[in-house]
Amino acid sequence: MTVEVSVPASLSDSAKEALESYRKATAGDDPRAELFQAAKGA
């Protein structure tokens, strides 16, 4: 499987603020934790 990700070359100030807010809101979260647990159980 291949996943393609598009990353913008630059961000507006409001986009940067939004990403910073998201980073702070999700600090410590591991979005892959469930995947690792599923892989161990398989």
mmCIF file of the C-alpha atoms, coordinates in Angstrom:
data_MODEL
# 
_entry.id   MODEL 
# 
loop_
_atom_site.group_PDB 
_atom_site.id 
_atom_site.type_symbol 
_atom_site.label_atom_id 
_atom_site.label_alt_id 
_atom_site.label_comp_id 
_atom_site.label_asym_id 
_atom_site.label_entity_id 
_atom_site.label_seq_id 
_atom_site.pdbx_PDB_ins_code 
_atom_site.Cartn_x 
_atom_site.Cartn_y 
_atom_site.Cartn_z 
_atom_site.occupancy 
_atom_site.B_iso_or_equiv 
_atom_site.pdbx_formal_charge 
_atom_site.auth_seq_id 
_atom_site.auth_comp_id 
_atom_site.auth_asym_id 
_atom_site.auth_atom_id 
_atom_site.pdbx_PDB_model_num 
ATOM 1  C CA . MET A 1 1  ? 0.000  0.000   0.000  1.00 0.00 ? 1  MET A CA 1 
ATOM 2  C CA . THR A 1 2  ? 1.204  3.503   -0.807 1.00 0.00 ? 2  THR A CA 1 
ATOM 3  C CA . VAL A 1 3  ? 0.076  6.677   0.904  1.00 0.00 ? 3  VAL A CA 1 
ATOM 4  C CA . GLU A 1 4  ? 0.661  9.994   -0.801 1.00 0.00 ? 4  GLU A CA 1 
ATOM 5  C CA . VAL A 1 5  ? 0.838  13.094  1.366  1.00 0.00 ? 5  VAL A CA 1 
ATOM 6  C CA . SER A 1 6  ? 0.812  16.626  0.005  1.00 0.00 ? 6  SER A CA 1 
ATOM 7  C CA . VAL A 1 7  ? 2.664  19.110  2.161  1.00 0.00 ? 7  VAL A CA 1 
ATOM 8  C CA . PRO A 1 8  ? 2.346  22.816  1.419  1.00 0.00 ? 8  PRO A CA 1 
ATOM 9  C CA . ALA A 1 9  ? 5.561  24.689  0.712  1.00 0.00 ? 9  ALA A CA 1 
ATOM 10 C CA . SER A 1 10 ? 4.447  27.558  2.936  1.00 0.00 ? 10 SER A CA 1 
ATOM 11 C CA . LEU A 1 11 ? 1.670  28.363  5.390  1.00 0.00 ? 11 LEU A CA 1 
ATOM 12 C CA . SER A 1 12 ? -0.254 31.519  6.114  1.00 0.00 ? 12 SER A CA 1 
ATOM 13 C CA . ASP A 1 13 ? -0.040 32.975  9.603  1.00 0.00 ? 13 ASP A CA 1 
ATOM 14 C CA . SER A 1 14 ? -3.552 31.731  10.411 1.00 0.00 ? 14 SER A CA 1 
ATOM 15 C CA . ALA A 1 15 ? -2.671 28.212  9.209  1.00 0.00 ? 15 ALA A CA 1 
ATOM 16 C CA . LYS A 1 16 ? 0.464  28.228  11.386 1.00 0.00 ? 16 LYS A CA 1 
ATOM 17 C CA . GLU A 1 17 ? -1.624 29.286  14.390 1.00 0.00 ? 17 GLU A CA 1 
ATOM 18 C CA . ALA A 1 18 ? -4.128 26.521  13.691 1.00 0.00 ? 18 ALA A CA 1 
ATOM 19 C CA . LEU A 1 19 ? -1.383 23.890  13.484 1.00 0.00 ? 19 LEU A CA 1 
ATOM 20 C CA . GLU A 1 20 ? 0.197  25.149  16.698 1.00 0.00 ? 20 GLU A CA 1 
ATOM 21 C CA . SER A 1 21 ? -3.173 24.950  18.453 1.00 0.00 ? 21 SER A CA 1 
ATOM 22 C CA . TYR A 1 22 ? -3.637 21.400  17.177 1.00 0.00 ? 22 TYR A CA 1 
ATOM 23 C CA . ARG A 1 23 ? -0.134 20.432  18.331 1.00 0.00 ? 23 ARG A CA 1 
ATOM 24 C CA . LYS A 1 24 ? -0.839 21.734  21.820 1.00 0.00 ? 24 LYS A CA 1 
ATOM 25 C CA . ALA A 1 25 ? -4.273 20.065  21.961 1.00 0.00 ? 25 ALA A CA 1 
ATOM 26 C CA . THR A 1 26 ? -2.866 16.669  20.979 1.00 0.00 ? 26 THR A CA 1 
ATOM 27 C CA . ALA A 1 27 ? 0.388  16.762  22.957 1.00 0.00 ? 27 ALA A CA 1 
ATOM 28 C CA . GLY A 1 28 ? 1.130  13.311  24.317 1.00 0.00 ? 28 GLY A CA 1 
ATOM 29 C CA . ASP A 1 29 ? -1.401 11.543  22.105 1.00 0.00 ? 29 ASP A CA 1 
ATOM 30 C CA . ASP A 1 30 ? -0.076 8.652   20.040 1.00 0.00 ? 30 ASP A CA 1 
ATOM 31 C CA . PRO A 1 31 ? -2.331 8.090   17.034 1.00 0.00 ? 31 PRO A CA 1 
ATOM 32 C CA . ARG A 1 32 ? -0.530 4.796   16.341 1.00 0.00 ? 32 ARG A CA 1 
ATOM 33 C CA . ALA A 1 33 ? -0.961 3.253   19.792 1.00 0.00 ? 33 ALA A CA 1 
ATOM 34 C CA . GLU A 1 34 ? -3.982 1.188   18.720 1.00 0.00 ? 34 GLU A CA 1 
ATOM 35 C CA . LEU A 1 35 ? -2.170 0.001   15.601 1.00 0.00 ? 35 LEU A CA 1 
ATOM 36 C CA . PHE A 1 36 ? 0.739  -1.303  17.661 1.00 0.00 ? 36 PHE A CA 1 
ATOM 37 C CA . GLN A 1 37 ? -1.618 -3.088  20.040 1.00 0.00 ? 37 GLN A CA 1 
ATOM 38 C CA . ALA A 1 38 ? -3.505 -4.664  17.116 1.00 0.00 ? 38 ALA A CA 1 
ATOM 39 C CA . ALA A 1 39 ? -0.236 -5.805  15.533 1.00 0.00 ? 39 ALA A CA 1 
ATOM 40 C CA . LYS A 1 40 ? 0.906  -7.462  18.767 1.00 0.00 ? 40 LYS A CA 1 
ATOM 41 C CA . GLY A 1 41 ? -2.376 -9.339  19.054 1.00 0.00 ? 41 GLY A CA 1 
ATOM 42 C CA . ALA A 1 42 ? -2.348 -10.571 15.436 1.00 0.00 ? 42 ALA A CA 1 
# 
